[in-house]
Amino acid sequence: MLSLDQAKAFDRVNHEYLWSVLLKDGLPGGFVDWLRTLYAGAETFPLVNGWSGRSFEVGSGVRQGCPLSPLLYVFAIDPLLRGIDRGPLVGVGMDPAAPEATLRVVAYADDVTVFVSSRGEAESVMSEVDRYSEASGSLINRDKCESLWLGGGDPDFDLPDTLPGPQSTAKVLGVEFGHGDYPTRNWDSRLKIAAQKVDQ
């Protein structure tokens, strides 16, 4: 299981890439033009300890707090997810009664988790990630990526050097995965946090 961390995912979306994706996905040109207008000429400035710096034009990213931003980001990341899913991934079987129902890649916003069963599959995933990064302006934070071996015993294959070796645990959306009684451990930690809030 590979957990891929994207560095400042919402801030790095290249606008021209995003407009191209929206048009390719069939959104009306007039609607895309309205979005272009909303983003055209946007400026920001740094504010440090009350000191404001010189303003500069914003050429990438989706706006924080805007209700459109999560939807725009879904369009932006969709080509990556489809590209990985089209690759040679075997995936993980979800239902013994339906062997064709396999889990290959899942995402929640910029949290992407991929299941690989060979070094070749991992290389294919990273190749797709590199292609996506070049087109979209995104950047994988390889130091924060995680991997977890889900099979019994030691891993059957090595991952490419660009990925970390398997760890004993990995977090996906704040939920810790590993061998052993992690469901109980996850619930216990959440219940402890909830109890502390009730006591306050």
N, C-alpha and C positions, 0 to 999 in steps of 0.2 A: 504494500500500500504506500503510495507516494502522496505526500501532502505538499502541494506547491504553493509557496508564498510569493505574492506579487508585491513589489515595492511601490507604495503609494499608488495603488491601482487606479483609483478614481481621478487622481491628479495627472496621470500620464497619458490619458486617452488622446491621441492625435485627432484634431478636429476634421481634417480632410479625410482621414481614414474613416471616421465615424459617419460623415456625410455619404461617403461611397458605400458603406455597408447598408445604411438606411435605404438608399436608392436601389441597391442590388436586392434587398429583401422586399422590395415592392411598395415602399411608402411613397405617396404622391410627391412629385417634385416640388409642388407648391408648399407642402408641409415642411419639407426639408429646407426650403428657402426661408421659411419663417424661423426655423431653428437657427439657421446661419445668421439671420438678422439678430436674434437674441444674443448670440455669442460674438458677433462682429464688434471689434473695437473695445472689447472688455479690457479693463485695466485693473491693476491692484498695486498695492505698495506695502513694503515691510513696516511693521510697527514693533519696535523693541524698546521696552522700558519707557514708553511714552514718546519716543523719538520716531517720527515717520520719515521713511526714506523716499527716494525718488520713485515715482510710479512707472510701471512697465506694462506692456501689452501681454495678455494671457493668450498663449497659442495652443494650449492643450488642457485637458481635464474637463470634467463635468462639474457643475456648480454645486457646492455643498448647500443643503437645505432646500434645494429646488425639487419639487415633486416629480419633475421629469427625469432627474438625474439617474435614479435607480433603473428606470426603464431604458434610458439611453445606454447605460453600462451593460445591461443585458444584451442589447444589440451588439455592443462592442466586443464582448467576450464570446458571443455565440460562435463565430468562425473557429476559434480555438477549440471549443468543446466538440464541435462537429468534426474538425480535422482529426482530433485525437480519437474520437469514436469511430471514424472511418478507417483508422489504422489497423494494424494486424493484432489487436488485443484479443486475447481469449476471454478475459474477464473472469468474474467469480459467479458461480451458479447461485441463484437466489432461491430456487424451488426445485427439489428433486423431481417433482412431477412434471416440471416444465424446463427441461435442460436448455432450451433455447433462450430462456429468460436469464440473461447474464448482466452483471453490473460491471461496466468498464470505466466510466468517468462520471463523477457527480460534482455539482458546484452549487454553492450558495453565495451569491454575489461574487467576490473575488477569491473565495476559498475553493480551491480546486483539488479534488482527490482522485487519483488514478490508480487502478489495479493492474499490475503487470505480472507476468509469469515467466519472463525470460529477459536476459540482457538486451536482446534484439528489440523486444517490445519497449523497454525503457529508453533505448536509443531512439526509437521511432517517436516516442512521446517528446523527448527533448528536442528532436529535430523539428517537430511541429511547433513546440514552444518558441524555438529560435525564429522560425518563419513568421509566427504571429507577432513576436516582439519587434521584428524588423518592420513589419507593416503598420503596427498599431502604436508604436512608441512605448509599449509596456516593457517592464523589466522584472525578471524573476530574481528574487532575493535568495540566491542559492544557499547563503549561510543560515537562512531560517526555514528552508525546506526540511522535511522530515521523511523518514521511511521506516516501515515496520514490516518485519517478516511475519506473515500470517500462517505459514505452514509449520508443521512440527519439526523439531530439530534445528540444525543450522541451515542458513540459506543455501539454495541449490545453485545460485549464480551471483556474480558480482554486478553491482550497478556501475554505470559510467562514472568516471572520475568527477564529473560535474555535479553529481548528486551525493548526499551523505550516505554512508553505510547504514544498514538497519540498526535501529535503536531498540531498547527494551520496551519503550512506550512511544506513542505519538498522539498529539492532540488534533482533533478535527472539530471546529466550531466550539471549542472549550470542553469537549468531551474527550477524556483520556482513554486510549485503547492500548491493550497489551495482553500478555498471556496471564491468566489467573482470574481472580474475581473482580475485574474492573467494573462491571455493572454495579455491584454493591458499593465499591469505593466511590464511583461517580455520584451515586444517589446520596451516600453518607455526607459527602462534601457539600452537596447542594442543600441537604436538610440542615446541616450545621450553619450555613450562611443564612438560610431562611429563619432559623431559630434565633440567631443573633439580631436579625432585623426586627423580629417580634419583641425581643427583650428591650430594644431601644424604644 
